[in-house]
Amino acid sequence: MTAPAVALPEHAPPLELSDEDLSLMLTIRAFELKLLELFERGMLNGTTHTCLGQEYIPVAMEGLLAPGDHVFSNHRGHGHYLARYRDPEGLLAEIMGREGAVCGGVGGSQHIRRERYVSTGVQGESLPVACGVALHLKRVEPGSLACVYVGDGTFGEGAVYEALNLASLWGLPLVVVVENNGIAQSTPTGRHLAGGIAGRAAAFGVEYRFTDSVDVAGIRRLLGPAVEAVRGGVPLVVEFATQRLGPHSKGDDTRSEAAVAQARAADWYPRYAQAQPVRFEQLDLEARALVEAVAVDVAGRGLS
């Protein structure tokens, strides 16, 4: 029997957020904005998918993860990487193909491999792989888990259901974090997803939690016991109702102005700024200065 969905109050105020957590959220925001600026200036090639609006999710989750856990990211994964490693230099060098790149410049924006972290642009690819890793952890490193980030659009892939089936049958230490931003590239969720994610988790007997909060401390209180249960072999699906502020990639936003305005109205950034304006402004300035310095430094390096 799966636990019922539990939601935090939609407008719960930010509570007990440490300087470290807030600084990390602001650094991710500054990093993503800098990427879009660099593209506009013709300094980047290819594509990129920013996590603007979703930065609080990996920050909240990282507080529940241990160094020995595995993290599987996706195409919108810069925030996942930065929350894990606090390494804007290595990531930007990777995206720009410069010296110091995490993967020697061959992975780019979407395909990053470092220690127990991997990202991929192939939708659903990481879930069955994460099941294999989770099985290994259960046998060899009990107490560790595999955490997989996916979007609502990935629930159109059969690999998702094969993975949930295996995770439930075998009692795997697997957390599936669903960043449901209401749109899969350019298709609203209501036009590509029948039913809901909660029902899909229930069909496989997998524990499920839901939140639409941006309160990092509150999210951790909600998810903490369930994540600890995962370490004992109780797989979990966590659905975050969140917002994608920017386009799918760097300039292909097909949403109406009203839809974009609605997403921005729910953004965590002004809510945290209003809650603690002096502290927020100082940390925001520091984050922007850090990312600017990183961009200048990385742009001046040789090719990787």
Secondary structure, DSSP 8 states (H G I E B T S, - for coil): ---------TT----S--HHHHHHHHHHHHHHHHHHHHHHTT---S-----TT-THHHHHHHTT--TTSEEEE-TT-HHHHHHHH--HHHHHHHHHTBTT-TTTTSSTTT--EETTEEE-SSTTTHHHHHHHHHHHHHHHSTT--EEEEEEGGGGGSHHHHHHHHHHHHHT--EEEEEEE-SEETTEEGGGT--S-HHHHHHHTT-EEEEE----HHHHHHHHHHHHHHHTTT--EEEEEE----S-SSSS---S-HHHHHHHHHT-HHHHHHHHSHHHHHHHHHHHHHHHHHHHHHHHTS-B-
